Amino acid sequence: MSRGKAYLIIGKYEEAYAILTRLLEIESKNIIALKYRGEINYIMERYEESISDLENLLEIKPGDVWEGEAYN
């Protein structure tokens, strides 16, 4: 996870995306990985994928303010 976040911070989005996707294949309800992958998808203009990740977050943790604000 921390490597995925590090790649996100330094702008290596494809690498971060790949790491987070592998993590989500193992742990599909990892809310932190979904947050970061949703952000990466948005940055890379993959809006449908970003929305999908954020919708998954809202299903898992509906009261989280960050996801609600990011989705709007």
C-alpha atoms as an extended CHARMM CRD file, in Angstrom:
* protein
*
        72  EXT
         1         1  MET       CA              0.0000000000        0.0000000000        0.0000000000  PROA      1               0.0000000000
         2         2  SER       CA              2.6520000000        2.5290000000        0.9790000000  PROA      2               0.0000000000
         3         3  ARG       CA              4.4900000000        2.0040000000       -2.3050000000  PROA      3               0.0000000000
         4         4  GLY       CA              1.2790000000        2.7610000000       -4.1960000000  PROA      4               0.0000000000
         5         5  LYS       CA              0.8090000000        5.9670000000       -2.2030000000  PROA      5               0.0000000000
         6         6  ALA       CA              4.4460000000        6.9380000000       -2.7870000000  PROA      6               0.0000000000
         7         7  TYR       CA              4.0580000000        6.4980000000       -6.5440000000  PROA      7               0.0000000000
         8         8  LEU       CA              0.8900000000        8.5910000000       -6.4390000000  PROA      8               0.0000000000
         9         9  ILE       CA              2.6660000000       11.3970000000       -4.5810000000  PROA      9               0.0000000000
        10        10  ILE       CA              5.5640000000       11.5470000000       -7.0450000000  PROA      10              0.0000000000
        11        11  GLY       CA              3.2690000000       11.3740000000      -10.0600000000  PROA      11              0.0000000000
        12        12  LYS       CA              3.9760000000        7.8200000000      -11.2400000000  PROA      12              0.0000000000
        13        13  TYR       CA              0.3040000000        7.1060000000      -11.7300000000  PROA      13              0.0000000000
        14        14  GLU       CA              0.5030000000        3.9510000000      -13.8520000000  PROA      14              0.0000000000
        15        15  GLU       CA              2.7940000000        2.2930000000      -11.3060000000  PROA      15              0.0000000000
        16        16  ALA       CA              0.5540000000        3.3550000000       -8.4210000000  PROA      16              0.0000000000
        17        17  TYR       CA             -2.5270000000        2.1530000000      -10.2840000000  PROA      17              0.0000000000
        18        18  ALA       CA             -0.9690000000       -1.2690000000      -10.9150000000  PROA      18              0.0000000000
        19        19  ILE       CA              0.0110000000       -1.7470000000       -7.2610000000  PROA      19              0.0000000000
        20        20  LEU       CA             -3.3750000000       -0.6540000000       -5.9390000000  PROA      20              0.0000000000
        21        21  THR       CA             -5.2210000000       -2.8230000000       -8.4490000000  PROA      21              0.0000000000
        22        22  ARG       CA             -3.2010000000       -5.8790000000       -7.3800000000  PROA      22              0.0000000000
        23        23  LEU       CA             -4.0150000000       -5.1010000000       -3.7510000000  PROA      23              0.0000000000
        24        24  LEU       CA             -7.7230000000       -4.7680000000       -4.5490000000  PROA      24              0.0000000000
        25        25  GLU       CA             -7.6560000000       -8.1450000000       -6.3220000000  PROA      25              0.0000000000
        26        26  ILE       CA             -6.6310000000       -9.6400000000       -2.9740000000  PROA      26              0.0000000000
        27        27  GLU       CA             -8.6100000000       -7.3620000000       -0.6670000000  PROA      27              0.0000000000
        28        28  SER       CA            -11.5150000000       -5.9040000000       -2.6450000000  PROA      28              0.0000000000
        29        29  LYS       CA            -12.9000000000       -3.8380000000        0.2430000000  PROA      29              0.0000000000
        30        30  ASN       CA             -9.6950000000       -2.0200000000        1.1250000000  PROA      30              0.0000000000
        31        31  ILE       CA            -11.0360000000        1.5150000000        1.4710000000  PROA      31              0.0000000000
        32        32  ILE       CA             -7.6350000000        3.2090000000        1.3610000000  PROA      32              0.0000000000
        33        33  ALA       CA             -6.6870000000        1.4690000000       -1.8960000000  PROA      33              0.0000000000
        34        34  LEU       CA            -10.0730000000        2.3990000000       -3.3640000000  PROA      34              0.0000000000
        35        35  LYS       CA             -9.5750000000        6.0560000000       -2.3640000000  PROA      35              0.0000000000
        36        36  TYR       CA             -6.1520000000        6.2740000000       -3.9520000000  PROA      36              0.0000000000
        37        37  ARG       CA             -7.1220000000        4.3590000000       -7.0770000000  PROA      37              0.0000000000
        38        38  GLY       CA            -10.1980000000        6.5470000000       -7.4820000000  PROA      38              0.0000000000
        39        39  GLU       CA             -7.9740000000        9.6090000000       -7.2360000000  PROA      39              0.0000000000
        40        40  ILE       CA             -5.5110000000        8.2000000000       -9.7680000000  PROA      40              0.0000000000
        41        41  ASN       CA             -8.3010000000        7.3590000000      -12.1940000000  PROA      41              0.0000000000
        42        42  TYR       CA             -9.6080000000       10.9170000000      -11.8810000000  PROA      42              0.0000000000
        43        43  ILE       CA             -6.1620000000       12.4350000000      -12.4580000000  PROA      43              0.0000000000
        44        44  MET       CA             -5.6950000000       10.2170000000      -15.5240000000  PROA      44              0.0000000000
        45        45  GLU       CA             -9.1360000000       11.2930000000      -16.8090000000  PROA      45              0.0000000000
        46        46  ARG       CA            -10.5840000000        7.7970000000      -16.4330000000  PROA      46              0.0000000000
        47        47  TYR       CA            -13.7350000000        9.2360000000      -14.9700000000  PROA      47              0.0000000000
        48        48  GLU       CA            -15.9890000000        6.1780000000      -15.2120000000  PROA      48              0.0000000000
        49        49  GLU       CA            -13.4240000000        4.0840000000      -13.3460000000  PROA      49              0.0000000000
        50        50  SER       CA            -13.0030000000        6.8310000000      -10.7530000000  PROA      50              0.0000000000
        51        51  ILE       CA            -16.7570000000        6.9660000000      -10.1860000000  PROA      51              0.0000000000
        52        52  SER       CA            -16.8610000000        3.1840000000       -9.8660000000  PROA      52              0.0000000000
        53        53  ASP       CA            -14.1590000000        3.1990000000       -7.1810000000  PROA      53              0.0000000000
        54        54  LEU       CA            -15.9110000000        5.9830000000       -5.2660000000  PROA      54              0.0000000000
        55        55  GLU       CA            -19.2730000000        4.2270000000       -5.5040000000  PROA      55              0.0000000000
        56        56  ASN       CA            -17.6470000000        1.1080000000       -4.0710000000  PROA      56              0.0000000000
        57        57  LEU       CA            -16.3040000000        3.2350000000       -1.2220000000  PROA      57              0.0000000000
        58        58  LEU       CA            -19.7370000000        4.6420000000       -0.4900000000  PROA      58              0.0000000000
        59        59  GLU       CA            -21.1700000000        1.1190000000       -0.3490000000  PROA      59              0.0000000000
        60        60  ILE       CA            -18.4770000000       -0.0400000000        2.0780000000  PROA      60              0.0000000000
        61        61  LYS       CA            -18.3310000000        3.0920000000        4.2260000000  PROA      61              0.0000000000
        62        62  PRO       CA            -21.3400000000        5.3270000000        3.4880000000  PROA      62              0.0000000000
        63        63  GLY       CA            -20.6560000000        7.8640000000        6.2360000000  PROA      63              0.0000000000
        64        64  ASP       CA            -17.1540000000        8.8160000000        5.1210000000  PROA      64              0.0000000000
        65        65  VAL       CA            -17.0660000000       12.5310000000        4.3180000000  PROA      65              0.0000000000
        66        66  TRP       CA            -14.0650000000       12.2830000000        1.9740000000  PROA      66              0.0000000000
        67        67  GLU       CA            -15.8250000000        9.9730000000       -0.4620000000  PROA      67              0.0000000000
        68        68  GLY       CA            -19.0110000000       12.0210000000       -0.4000000000  PROA      68              0.0000000000
        69        69  GLU       CA            -17.1310000000       15.2130000000       -1.1810000000  PROA      69              0.0000000000
        70        70  ALA       CA            -14.9760000000       13.5840000000       -3.8490000000  PROA      70              0.0000000000
        71        71  TYR       CA            -18.0130000000       12.0880000000       -5.5340000000  PROA      71              0.0000000000
        72        72  ASN       CA            -19.7430000000       15.4710000000       -5.7830000000  PROA      72              0.0000000000
